[in-house]
Amino acid sequence: MGWLWAIIVGFVLGLIAKAILPGKQHSPLWLTTIFGIVGAIIGNSLAAGFGIDETRGIDWGRHALQLGAALVVVGLGDMAYKMVKGNKQSA
């Protein structure tokens, strides 16, 4: 069940990050989901480092760190995807 939850959270975080980032992102949905999963993992690690990974109620700090990390990962990942895709088309 842990993997299914990670995929769902990654999907949602990736879509939210895509909606927040300005301009059009060119990465496909499956890659955006992977970027979201990576962002969630990074955000969880940051939250653990700050000591806010387990709190009472809703972990707003952890969720904010996950979203921030997903924004960075989706943005950088999309730039990398465009570079790789552009290089393959010119060959």
Phi, psi and omega in degrees: 000335180296320180292320179296317179297320179297320179293317180296313180296318178298320178298311182294314179297319178298317179293319179295317179297319178297323180289327182281321183296137179287153179081183182263131173264140187257355182287144180290167185298321181295324179286324176298322177297317178296318176300319178296320178297315179297318177299320178296319180295315179296316179298320177296320179295317177297318179298319178295321178296325178275353179078024180241024182283333179232105178231169176286142178077212182278133181276074184298321179298316179296318180294323178295319178293322177297315180294318177299317178294321178295322176301314180294314183294317179295317179297310180291320180295323178292321177298317178295320179298317179295322178295315181292316181294321178295321179292325180288327181287330183278346181279000000 
